[in-house]
Amino acid sequence: MIIYGVALLAICTLAGVIIGDFLGTLLGVKSNVGGVGIAMILLICARLYMHRNGGMSKECELGVGFWGAIYIPIVVAMAAQQNVVTALHGGPVALLAAVGAVLLCGATIALISRTHRGEPLEKECVETDATVVPAGGR
């Protein structure tokens, strides 16, 4: 069943690459624009959708969790291949995308923190013992 998690990742990656290539063509850039990030967002959305609707077994969730965790080094490796100097000389699209991404992330975090309606955490009982020696031996 772990193979279903890998299959879900492959579908999301393929869709992200296709959408990223389409965005690159639409913007006039001869490159994939955000395909890996789009794939990661699709993977998160698909996992949440399947989890809520009971379509994800424990084994499938383990497969998705493993590949979701390994996805970050993949993103770093793919980003290392990009030529930032060429992108900046090619036009302000890269700078605009970076500023837009930071603003969008900040707005999303602010929205989530303001609409969170969860229960507050319980206070922990702190027991003090006079015989405990602090770290450092003093």
C-alpha positions as CSV (number, residue, x, y, z in Angstrom):
1,M,0.0,0.0,0.0
2,I,3.0,2.3,0.4
3,I,3.2,2.2,-3.4
4,Y,0.0,4.2,-3.5
5,G,1.7,7.1,-1.7
6,V,4.5,7.0,-4.3
7,A,1.9,6.9,-7.1
8,L,0.2,10.0,-5.6
9,L,3.5,11.8,-5.4
10,A,4.3,10.9,-9.0
11,I,0.9,12.2,-10.2
12,C,1.3,15.4,-8.3
13,T,4.9,15.8,-9.6
14,L,3.8,15.3,-13.2
15,A,0.9,17.7,-12.8
16,G,3.2,20.3,-11.1
17,V,5.8,20.1,-13.9
18,I,3.1,20.5,-16.6
19,I,1.5,23.5,-14.8
20,G,5.0,25.0,-14.2
21,D,5.9,24.6,-17.9
22,F,2.6,26.2,-18.8
23,L,3.2,29.1,-16.5
24,G,6.7,29.5,-17.9
25,T,5.3,29.7,-21.5
26,L,2.5,32.0,-20.4
27,L,5.1,34.4,-18.8
28,G,7.5,34.1,-21.7
29,V,10.2,32.4,-19.7
30,K,11.9,29.4,-21.2
31,S,11.8,27.5,-17.9
32,N,9.6,25.7,-15.5
33,V,8.0,28.3,-13.1
34,G,7.3,26.9,-9.7
35,G,6.5,23.3,-10.9
36,V,8.1,21.6,-7.8
37,G,6.3,24.0,-5.4
38,I,3.0,23.4,-7.2
39,A,3.5,19.7,-7.0
40,M,4.1,19.9,-3.3
41,I,0.9,22.0,-2.8
42,L,-1.0,19.4,-4.9
43,L,0.4,16.6,-2.7
44,I,-0.6,18.3,0.5
45,C,-4.1,19.1,-0.9
46,A,-4.6,15.5,-2.2
47,R,-3.4,14.0,1.1
48,L,-5.8,16.2,3.1
49,Y,-8.7,15.4,0.8
50,M,-8.1,11.7,0.9
51,H,-7.6,11.7,4.7
52,R,-10.9,13.6,5.3
53,N,-12.9,11.3,2.9
54,G,-11.5,8.1,4.3
55,G,-9.6,7.2,1.1
56,M,-6.2,6.9,2.6
57,S,-5.1,3.8,4.4
58,K,-2.4,3.9,7.1
59,E,0.2,2.4,4.7
60,C,-0.6,4.9,2.0
61,E,-0.3,7.7,4.5
62,L,3.1,6.4,5.5
63,G,4.2,6.4,1.8
64,V,3.0,10.0,1.3
65,G,4.6,11.1,4.6
66,F,7.9,9.6,3.6
67,W,8.0,11.1,0.2
68,G,6.7,14.4,1.5
69,A,9.6,14.5,3.9
70,I,12.2,13.6,1.2
71,Y,10.7,16.2,-1.1
72,I,12.4,19.1,0.6
73,P,15.9,17.9,-0.4
74,I,14.6,17.4,-3.9
75,V,13.4,21.0,-4.0
76,V,16.8,22.2,-2.7
77,A,18.6,20.2,-5.3
78,M,16.4,21.5,-8.1
79,A,16.8,25.0,-6.9
80,A,20.5,24.7,-6.9
81,Q,20.4,24.0,-10.6
82,Q,18.7,27.2,-11.4
83,N,20.8,30.1,-12.7
84,V,19.8,33.0,-10.6
85,V,22.0,35.6,-12.4
86,T,20.5,34.7,-15.8
87,A,17.0,34.9,-14.3
88,L,17.6,38.3,-12.9
89,H,19.1,39.6,-16.2
90,G,16.2,38.1,-18.1
91,G,13.7,40.4,-16.6
92,P,12.0,41.4,-13.3
93,V,9.8,38.3,-13.3
94,A,12.1,36.4,-10.9
95,L,12.2,39.4,-8.5
96,L,8.4,39.9,-8.8
97,A,7.8,36.2,-8.1
98,A,10.0,36.2,-5.0
99,V,8.4,39.3,-3.5
100,G,4.9,37.9,-4.4
101,A,5.7,34.6,-2.7
102,V,6.9,36.3,0.5
103,L,3.8,38.5,0.6
104,L,1.5,35.6,-0.1
105,C,3.1,33.5,2.6
106,G,2.9,36.3,5.1
107,A,-0.8,37.0,4.3
108,T,-1.6,33.2,4.6
109,I,0.1,32.9,8.0
110,A,-1.7,36.0,9.3
111,L,-5.0,34.7,8.0
112,I,-4.5,31.2,9.6
113,S,-3.4,32.7,12.9
114,R,-6.4,35.0,13.1
115,T,-9.0,32.4,12.1
116,H,-7.7,29.6,14.4
117,R,-10.5,28.5,16.7
118,G,-8.8,25.6,18.4
119,E,-8.8,24.8,22.1
120,P,-6.0,26.4,24.2
121,L,-3.3,24.1,25.4
122,E,-3.6,22.8,29.0
123,K,-1.2,24.2,31.5
124,E,1.6,21.9,32.6
125,C,2.2,21.1,36.2
126,V,5.7,22.0,37.1
127,E,7.0,20.2,40.2
128,T,10.1,21.4,41.8
129,D,12.5,19.2,43.7
130,A,15.2,20.7,45.9
131,T,17.5,17.8,45.3
132,V,17.7,18.4,41.5
133,V,21.2,19.6,40.5
134,P,21.1,22.1,37.6
135,A,23.2,21.4,34.5
136,G,26.7,22.6,35.1
137,G,26.9,21.2,38.6
138,R,26.4,24.3,40.6
